[in-house]
Amino acid sequence: MKSGLVAVLFILLSAYCHGQNFSISGSITDGYSGEALIGASVYDPAGRQGTSANTYGFYSLTLPKGTYTLTYSFVGFEPYTVEIELNKNQELDVSLKGMVLMEVEVVERRETAIQENTQMSTIDLPMEAVEKLPVFMGERDILKTAQLLPGIQSGSEGTSGLFVRGGSPDQNLILLDGVPVYNANHLFGFFSVFNPDAISSVSIMKGGFPARYGGRLSSVIDVRMKEGNLKEFEGDLSVGLIAAKFAVQGPIKKDTTSYMISARRTYIDALIQPVLIAAEGISAGYYFYDVNAKVNHKINKNHRIFASAYLGNDKAYNNENYGDGDRLQASLRWGNLTSALRWNWRMSERLFSNTTFTYSNYDLAVGFEEEYADEDYNYFYEYSSGIRDWAIKYDLDFIPNPNHYVRLGGNYIYHTFNPGVSLYEASGDGEEESSETGGQKVYASEFFLYAEDDWKITDKLKVNAGVHFSGFNTEGETYTSFQPRLAARFLLTDELALKGSYVQMAQFIHLLSNAGIGLPTDLWLPSTQLIEPQWSQQGAVGLAYTWNKDFEISLEGYYKEMRNVIEYKDGASFAGGGDWEEQIEVGNGTAYGVELFIQRKFGRFSGWLGYTLSWSNRQFDNLNGGGVFPYRFDRRHDISFAATCDFNEMQDIGFVWVYGTGNAVSMPIATFEPGNPMGGQQNNWWGGLNFYDERNGYRMPAYHRMDISYNTRKYYENGALRTWSFGVYNIYNRQNPFYLYFQDRNFDDRNELYQISLFPLMPYVSYNLKF
């Protein structure tokens, strides 16, 4: 492998040294805030060549000696054109201005057109859509918006879980400023941990993963926090039905150092207190909060440091006082902490490096305590689990000429797993007993090295080729994985491209999840001697087309194989105690399908239409008789339509309609009723033994709903902007199934199927003030 990397570098360096070439490099930023514009383009129309800014706004374009007219552009900003006489290496930092008019023709959009990019199966989520589209209970959420994209499915009604191309939630690499987030949910999955007020960009990859990403099988969701306004102070305050939030940012030292802080908290616990007051002795509630913070500092033109952090917690509690000293206390809490310290170094006109140190911690605890003073009896139970990481990552960008963009790097992670511990204590009548069951802490090391090149072979053919080598060591067991990555595009015409990709992925950690309501009792577990790493390979082919300069259309087909996926054995659960390795089954999976995506990014009317036709199956030797069965979230048809219409700068409406084939669930085909042990007539209320024919062999009714929103704004003389948002979730009151069950309500020995629906027609209103 090392010799191959050396050969690649030698070829690229030789190509660069041939002829008299010079580079123009620098940063592309937002002229208002000074923040980096990720992916902004530099393009030479005459020579039909260009480059894009990296994650930190750095760009480099190497050309033969001569005079060039270069265009700098970014979606939503006015293009900037400059004439350059390139007779030596030059530096040029460019600040782009935001567009004033809503409909402005963007000059030379070719470099950002969908058919030009080597990458396929990737969508940059428009933050404008997150702000304008109707949302559940008025709370904007980037993961809920992501669910409207083809190939990405939600789990249950209203939840923010993501199931990408037949994968499970643990197979999504969710990064916040480069730090993995292990549980991205608030409110039992109904909201995500990402506060949109703190987010600058979201990139979602469903396949064709570049070599620089690894550790998961199904997707990469790269979320970047705002850096903080380097020019002036600004703030943002929002109040909705269930939560309030604020964000402030500004310069500590103008054009040198800035900060950003955002926070939000729900007040569901406060809203239900009037109801609980009537119930004497009861105190119950639920809340979540999260805080994002970031500081960035320019040491000089070549060096810059960033420090960012996220802290979020959820807690549900129930405290009851029965009187005379008798009481019950129960709680469920979980939370994330992520932090990153990174150093950017512009090493030369063609070299850019980034070094990142990260720390993250996810933990949960559920428990209760009962005390009966008269009987001198006390009972305590707690279950806890979590995962903690320390990591260091190094990335090097080398841009020798417009035909090559080389990336090299590596990552080391030190994991600490707490795979689930149950603690039990009881005392009474002068006696005490206690026990602790579950796994002990497990320590593991994970690393990867990568090399990739985005290579323009000809004007029509461009490839992204790379390798990803990773390893994992724990308890004397070492696993390694060599993963080739290849993506290519071939221009059939200036507007139409044929694309293809093939990737192999390895995942050394597993998520053991209960297949019920989204309670955060999931266990993050390492690969062991008994449980091997997950592995997948995915191939995709498709067409990408830009029609009439405004519409981007992509059609993709994919096939994915997965090995060593895990599930609980029949009847097992997180509270079962004992060794977790003895409670699971290991199997394989396949997923394949076709995705259609039509998007209009510009103009007064914008949005997208997505359609997915897909299959997702699992196979375990000891489940379903060893036969193949549909994955719980296998969904044959999935349709989403999301659009916004701007009447003017002050008013707009948003519209969402979704349809999906019902989830696959296991339903009994017969029930054996034992005799009533209390005597009398035999009735179903006592319960019985259920018999199942096929795992996940029944389809729930189809899911569909329509949401509408209206936003109205007003500018004040002091520059503040007020926005009122009104909307309706599920406007035609579709009773979508959340849970199905059988019950004999008439006591006639006939079970009937019933469904529980959670969310009927739900109006909302929210208020936002930017200042």
ZADOVO-763464 format. One line per 2 residues: number of its first residue (from 1); for each residue x, y, z of C-alpha. Coordinates in steps of 0.001 Angstrom, whole numbers, plus 500000, padded with zeros to 6 digits. Example, Ala and Ser with C-alpha at 12.3 -4.5 7.8 and 13.67 -1.06 7.14 Angstrom:
<rs>
1	512300/495500/507800  513670/498940/507140
</rs>
This chain:
<rs>
1	500000/500000/500000  502773/502431/500942
3	504579/501893/497656  501317/502560/495785
5	500832/505868/497569  504406/506907/496829
7	503894/506084/493131  500720/508149/492990
9	502432/511142/494588  505433/510800/492251
11	503192/510857/489166  501291/513888/490416
13	504414/515798/491329  505952/515000/487942
15	502846/516309/486196  503011/519488/488221
17	506689/520126/487537  506265/519769/483777
19	505979/523234/482209  505864/526666/483797
21	502813/526759/486062  501762/529206/488732
23	499102/529089/491415  496511/531504/492674
25	495201/530561/496111  493377/532022/499077
27	490081/531909/500927  486495/532519/499792
29	484279/533983/502476  480897/535552/503106
31	481376/539313/502763  478819/539984/505519
33	479972/537598/508238  483490/536598/507176
35	482582/532886/507400  484078/530408/504950
37	481912/529456/501976  482293/525687/501782
39	482390/524470/498188  482484/527948/496600
41	483786/527810/493032  486641/529397/491095
43	486229/528973/487342  488096/529913/484192
45	485368/530065/481477  487831/530329/478605
47	489797/527241/479583  486752/525439/481040
49	488594/524523/484223  488300/525422/487858
51	488300/524272/491456  486219/524447/494637
53	486938/525695/498149  487409/523031/500794
55	485622/522754/504124  487454/525813/505428
57	487080/528026/502356  490621/527436/501023
59	491100/527152/497266  494067/526716/494930
61	494128/526892/491132  497337/526151/489230
63	497526/527246/485567  500164/527893/482913
65	501607/531387/482768  499139/533830/481175
67	496230/536214/481690  492946/534804/482953
69	489465/536040/483773  488302/534114/486825
71	484778/533935/488242  484172/533263/491933
73	480637/532060/492723  478468/530446/495360
75	474740/529706/495484  472856/532730/496844
77	475759/535153/496358  476648/537603/493621
79	479469/536264/491396  482767/538109/491463
81	484889/538329/488294  488517/539409/488240
83	491271/539488/485616  494554/537964/486757
85	497972/538107/485113  499478/534866/486317
87	503255/535199/486056  504039/534176/489630
89	502326/532475/492560  499652/534784/493931
91	497288/534948/496887  493787/536390/496561
93	491180/536255/499324  487689/536914/497983
95	484554/537990/499883  481241/537437/498093
97	478155/539544/498683  474722/538047/499237
99	472141/538639/496521  469606/541403/497122
101	467087/540317/494490  465556/536871/494740
103	465840/536115/491047  469317/536799/489765
105	470868/534687/487051  474013/533137/488496
107	476878/533565/486040  478852/530458/485035
109	477098/527887/487205  478752/525048/485263
111	481285/524260/487946  478575/523539/490519
113	476183/521752/488157  475213/518233/489195
115	476576/516628/486019  480047/518145/486562
117	480663/516615/489980  482441/513294/490254
119	480555/512498/493433  477168/510809/493132
121	474525/509908/495728  475274/513184/497516
123	472909/516049/498362  473737/519336/500065
125	470702/520143/502188  469500/523710/501479
127	469355/525559/504802  466804/527941/503245
129	464438/524981/502876  464958/524034/506532
131	463860/527539/507518  460818/527790/505215
133	459280/524313/504976  456524/523252/507399
135	457832/521365/510403  456565/519149/513185
137	455261/521324/516064  457030/524340/514566
139	460534/523118/515446  462895/523305/512471
141	464981/520159/512156  467638/519253/509606
143	467140/515492/509990  463372/515807/509482
145	464084/517743/506286  466627/515103/505242
147	463869/512474/505486  462221/514188/502506
149	465105/513181/500238  465041/509992/498113
151	466753/506971/499616  466326/508327/503162
153	463409/507040/505198  462044/507839/508619
155	461433/505133/511162  458112/505762/512882
157	455553/508563/512777  457111/511928/513615
159	460550/510586/514533  463864/511903/513209
161	465541/508506/512747  467254/507894/509410
163	467269/504624/507469  469435/505151/504402
165	469297/502703/501492  468158/499817/503646
167	470635/500445/506441  470047/500770/510171
169	470546/503916/512325  473971/502847/513604
171	475240/502679/510008  474960/506478/509627
173	478154/508419/510308  476742/511654/511741
175	479471/514269/512166  479145/517590/513973
177	482217/519661/513132  484003/516392/512402
179	483021/514667/515683  480788/511553/515572
181	477414/511946/517300  476235/508589/518648
183	472655/509516/519513  471259/512310/517380
185	467770/512335/518959  465818/514419/521434
187	462310/513710/522766  462448/509944/522143
189	463383/510525/518522  460828/513208/517621
191	463534/515871/517261  467229/515789/516435
193	470061/517286/518459  470913/519793/515722
195	469723/523333/516394  469438/524928/512908
197	470385/528335/514351  473894/526966/514946
199	474313/525129/511616  475897/526545/508458
201	475881/523524/506108  474720/519912/505841
203	476044/517415/503285  474400/513981/502986
205	476119/511068/501229  474203/507844/500535
207	476871/506048/498505  480027/506527/496464
209	481795/507554/499665  485202/509234/499163
211	488124/507495/500859  488384/510169/503547
213	485188/508850/505187  484882/505515/506954
215	483605/503614/509947  479958/503245/508831
217	478127/501353/506091  475152/503390/504899
219	475625/507160/504950  477688/510158/505954
221	475901/513233/507293  478474/516001/507600
223	477096/518884/509691  479133/522067/510098
225	478497/524675/512771  478615/528385/512072
227	482001/529952/512752  480736/533234/514180
229	480443/536635/512544  483856/538306/512233
231	482343/541667/511244  479535/542585/513621
233	477275/541326/516402  474007/539594/515552
235	471421/537600/517447  468483/535290/516888
237	465580/534594/519267  462789/532058/518648
239	459753/530985/520661  457537/528062/519627
241	454873/525797/521073  457228/523574/523054
243	460671/525206/523004  462531/528497/523051
245	466003/529144/521671  468501/531901/521080
247	471772/532338/519236  474332/535136/519361
249	477528/535616/517391  480001/538350/516694
251	483623/539455/516748  485794/539327/519829
253	488358/541163/517722  487044/542310/514364
255	488294/540279/511371  490488/538209/513709
257	488500/536387/516384  484796/535535/516577
259	482386/533474/518665  479024/531765/518268
261	476743/530517/521050  473295/528986/520667
263	471011/527313/523187  467483/525945/523377
265	465250/524314/525949  461816/522780/525883
267	459194/523765/528431  456951/520713/528180
269	457513/520105/531899  456267/523609/532711
271	453210/523241/530460  451968/520089/532163
273	452495/521315/535729  448994/522881/536004
275	447562/519460/535219  449757/517745/537776
277	448992/520229/540528  445553/518695/540747
279	447151/515313/541392  448521/515796/544870
281	451923/514284/545531  452887/513814/541861
283	455709/515621/540098  456449/514510/536538
285	457762/515964/533337  460136/515856/530427
287	462589/518374/529003  465648/518602/526837
289	468241/521287/526338  471279/521739/524150
291	474074/524267/523774  476399/524886/520826
293	479481/527058/521113  482364/527891/518803
295	485354/530235/518736  487630/530800/515749
297	490820/532817/515656  493065/533879/512767
299	496636/533721/513997  497831/535023/510623
301	496988/534430/506953  498443/530902/507106
303	497263/529669/510486  493818/529498/512045
305	492406/527644/515046  488845/526644/515925
307	487343/525352/519164  483781/524024/519154
309	481562/522119/521560  478075/520681/521867
311	476254/519670/525059  472750/518211/525104
313	470644/516309/527618  467166/514784/527852
315	465390/513862/531057  462006/512312/531768
317	461016/511915/535412  458141/510852/537644
319	458137/511439/541394  455200/510309/543556
321	454754/510796/547299  452203/508391/548765
323	452289/509952/552228  453764/508790/555523
325	457210/508714/553944  456293/506329/551115
327	457543/507466/547723  458486/506462/544169
329	461128/508141/542000  461713/507145/538382
331	463821/508774/535668  465220/508304/532201
333	468053/510508/530972  470522/510539/528110
335	472914/513049/526621  475790/513865/524296
337	478942/515889/524713  481165/516572/521709
339	484151/518896/521425  486794/519649/518820
341	489986/521680/518622  491351/522107/515100
343	494277/523844/513496  494266/524947/509851
345	497650/525482/508209  497987/526929/504719
347	501364/525300/504102  501869/526645/500572
349	499888/527718/497519  498957/524082/496869
351	499087/522454/500294  496540/522815/503077
353	496489/520775/506284  494010/520365/509106
355	494762/518764/512476  491829/517967/514768
357	491643/516758/518372  488206/515560/519500
359	486428/514225/522586  482901/512857/522745
361	480764/511139/525345  477308/509584/525114
363	475599/508048/528123  472147/507028/529277
365	470639/505892/532550  467172/504604/533417
367	466089/503662/536905  463656/503943/539761
369	463593/503838/543545  460756/502872/545896
371	460650/503477/549630  458013/502347/552138
373	458714/503867/555522  456179/501815/557545
375	457522/498551/556205  461159/499751/556373
377	461578/498630/552747  463678/500229/550011
379	464199/499086/546415  466576/500624/543867
381	467272/499706/540222  469384/501483/537576
383	470521/500557/534094  473332/502565/532466
385	475217/502446/529191  477417/504666/527036
387	480449/505209/524848  483341/507702/525177
389	485946/508609/522529  489245/510445/522376
391	490555/511002/518841  493111/512786/516667
393	492767/513280/512916  495084/514706/510270
395	494025/515741/506741  496236/517060/503938
397	494906/518647/500736  497307/518814/497792
399	496161/520587/494598  498989/520359/492031
401	496876/521498/489046  493209/521771/487998
403	493164/518123/486926  494034/516705/490344
405	492776/517239/493880  494654/514888/496210
407	493669/514187/499811  495700/512174/502322
409	495221/511597/506018  494584/509393/509006
411	492561/509083/512189  493075/507393/515573
413	490228/506832/518073  490421/505443/521602
415	487005/504009/522586  485624/503249/526026
417	482441/501152/525855  480006/500696/528724
419	477902/497887/527235  475068/498033/529737
421	475150/497543/533500  472124/496778/535705
423	472448/497639/539407  469935/496267/541915
425	469739/497048/545645  467046/496142/548165
427	466739/496376/551931  464059/495519/554487
429	463498/493747/557790  467130/494333/558678
431	468407/492506/555607  470149/493874/552520
433	470907/492446/549118  472451/493820/545954
435	473650/492639/542576  475276/494033/539468
437	474891/492362/536090  475983/493216/532596
439	479188/493785/530756  482266/495463/532129
441	483851/498447/530393  485618/497556/527169
443	488534/499553/525772  489370/499586/522082
445	491573/501365/519551  490458/502206/516027
447	492455/503805/513212  492322/504486/509504
449	494564/505832/506732  493308/507093/503404
451	494436/508463/500061  492216/509759/497257
453	492517/511794/494073  489786/513636/492205
455	491289/513252/488732  490065/514933/485566
457	491386/512526/482932  489766/514273/479975
459	487192/517016/479553  484525/514304/479585
461	485928/511740/482015  486599/512456/485682
463	487162/509956/488509  487583/509976/492247
465	489769/507004/493132  491035/506147/496566
467	491805/503572/499222  490795/503425/502864
469	492691/501147/505250  491301/500720/508768
471	491919/498619/511850  490379/497852/515235
473	491909/496295/518340  490169/495199/521509
475	490755/492545/524156  493542/490896/522191
477	491615/490740/518915  492688/492816/515890
479	490659/493344/512733  491854/495129/509598
481	490065/496153/506421  491290/497358/503024
483	488529/499270/501232  488789/500435/497607
485	486679/503428/496570  485886/504537/493028
487	483465/507082/491573  483391/508318/487985
489	481423/510592/485722  481404/510745/481936
491	479866/513750/480171  477562/512598/477403
493	476709/516244/476643  477382/519521/478434
495	474161/518981/480437  474060/515182/480817
497	476481/512833/482575  476669/509106/483193
499	477910/508296/486703  478970/505186/488553
501	480535/504229/491894  481752/501234/493866
503	482724/501277/497539  483581/498855/500292
505	482978/499879/503895  483762/498363/507304
507	482178/499184/510647  483811/498038/513873
509	481064/499092/516282  477482/497842/516559
511	474226/499289/517865  471985/496793/519618
513	468491/498240/519430  465053/497218/520617
515	462579/497140/517714  459886/499147/519442
517	459204/502768/520341  462351/504862/520137
519	463404/504767/523770  467144/505459/523997
521	468030/502070/525484  470296/501228/522573
523	473707/499748/523301  476884/500705/521449
525	479087/497647/521371  482525/496797/519946
527	483457/494004/517597  484834/491093/519618
529	486234/487609/519077  482648/486357/518723
531	481091/489353/516947  482964/490337/513802
533	482887/493823/512218  480089/494791/509879
535	481061/494959/506216  479355/496158/503063
537	479892/496719/499396  477734/499002/497308
539	477594/499696/493615  475567/502457/491960
541	475015/503786/488455  473004/506774/487318
543	472361/509773/485129  472712/513424/486141
545	471131/516152/484051  470673/519914/484256
547	467572/521010/482364  466923/524599/481338
549	469708/525773/483714  467294/525654/486684
551	466349/522004/487221  468755/519322/488409
553	467619/515762/487732  469293/512571/488904
555	468281/508940/488399  470284/506322/490308
557	470140/502584/490832  472077/500869/493623
559	472762/497433/495100  474240/496893/498568
561	475333/493799/500463  475867/493809/504241
563	477474/491209/506490  477542/490720/510281
565	474518/492864/511126  473059/492071/514553
567	469637/491779/516194  468331/490602/519556
569	467372/486985/519819  463640/486324/520088
571	462541/487423/523548  465847/489109/524487
573	466140/492774/525515  468519/495310/527039
575	467226/494485/530538  467833/490764/530148
577	471115/490818/532036  474050/488545/531345
579	476567/488787/528543  475262/490812/525596
581	477065/488519/523135  474756/485695/524212
583	471589/487702/523505  472117/488485/519834
585	471992/486915/516424  474427/487757/513613
587	473263/487778/510013  473424/489405/506609
589	471408/491909/504609  470805/493159/501087
591	469301/496391/499798  468663/497588/496270
593	466513/500124/494509  466092/503095/492202
595	465957/506787/493185  464673/509771/491230
597	465431/513329/492372  464255/516524/490651
599	465301/519808/492257  464965/523502/491504
601	467326/525589/493641  466749/529075/492262
603	463841/531454/491755  460682/532336/493621
605	459419/528751/493378  461956/526151/494517
607	461962/522687/495980  462214/519064/494978
609	460408/515854/494132  461868/512537/495225
611	460784/508972/494529  462362/505733/495760
613	461563/502163/494734  463505/499872/497049
615	463880/496484/498738  465683/495739/502016
617	466018/492212/503435  467732/490411/506324
619	468747/486803/506933  469701/485178/510259
621	470249/481452/510716  468195/481331/513930
623	465448/483810/513066  462485/483179/510781
625	463600/479595/510330  466766/480811/508634
627	464794/482316/505756  465107/485785/504261
629	462633/488349/505625  461965/492055/505007
631	463769/494533/507214  461361/496330/509523
633	461794/499583/507596  461737/498024/504138
635	459559/500413/502137  458655/499563/498584
637	457515/503010/497489  458531/506317/499017
639	457466/509683/497565  458212/513168/498877
641	457385/516575/497476  458735/519694/499182
643	458417/523216/497796  458515/526864/498829
645	457032/529848/497030  458205/533421/497729
647	455452/535962/497097  458008/538681/497891
649	460833/539215/500344  458356/539433/503225
651	456058/536451/502605  456398/532838/501537
653	454586/529546/501857  455905/526007/502225
655	454330/522729/501228  455225/519100/501981
657	453493/515877/500916  454856/512424/501651
659	453739/508881/500910  455323/505613/501935
661	454508/501935/501881  453722/500693/505379
663	456434/499226/507592  456908/495460/507756
665	455927/494037/511162  455465/490625/512737
667	451830/489815/513561  450490/486600/515132
669	448370/484312/512956  446835/482470/515898
671	446612/482649/519684  446423/479706/522071
673	444294/480652/525071  445049/478794/528317
675	442350/478396/530891  441688/481364/533157
677	443749/480581/536274  441283/482615/538360
679	438385/480475/537237  435276/481502/535375
681	434929/482201/531667  438008/482009/529454
683	438675/485491/528036  441405/487146/526015
685	442065/489739/528673  444211/487170/530450
687	446351/486753/527346  447715/483732/525576
689	450508/482298/523506  450898/483913/520063
691	451981/481960/516987  453838/483708/514144
693	454119/482515/510569  456778/484824/509088
695	458965/487511/510608  457893/490970/509405
697	455391/489266/507123  452598/491843/507568
699	452458/495326/506071  451061/498194/508080
701	448755/500570/506170  450494/503100/503933
703	451736/506318/505479  450926/509691/503953
705	450305/513247/505087  450379/516874/503910
707	451892/519869/505749  451543/523582/504947
709	453302/526653/506368  453150/530423/505966
711	455948/532820/506956  455566/536575/507177
713	458424/538973/507923  458913/542583/508853
715	462046/544729/508920  462417/547367/511630
717	464303/550635/511350  467092/549315/513578
719	467718/546476/511095  465981/543748/513102
721	463881/541176/511245  460741/539671/512778
723	459206/536457/511426  455886/534872/512346
725	455472/531284/511149  452126/529541/510998
727	451596/525991/509855  449563/522826/509980
729	451056/519351/510306  448952/516574/508749
731	446414/519022/507330  443915/516394/506143
733	444100/514546/509471  445371/511225/508166
735	445252/508573/510912  448636/507005/510232
737	449421/503815/512172  452051/504022/514863
739	451368/500685/516529  449125/497680/515739
741	447691/495155/518225  445064/492411/518503
743	442373/492497/521156  439099/490727/521911
745	437089/493741/523048  433694/492013/522845
747	434773/488885/524747  433490/486673/521932
749	436777/484781/521399  437501/486796/518252
751	440612/488934/518125  440398/492075/516017
753	443244/494233/514747  443459/497797/516071
755	445887/500629/515469  447201/503486/517551
757	447794/506808/515783  449825/509556/517412
759	449509/512804/515505  446247/514105/514028
761	445903/517542/512411  448253/519770/514434
763	448491/523559/513938  451520/525461/515175
765	452848/528981/515482  456337/530287/516194
767	458011/533673/516539  461539/534581/515479
769	463509/537815/515862  466877/538410/514225
771	468817/541438/515420
</rs>
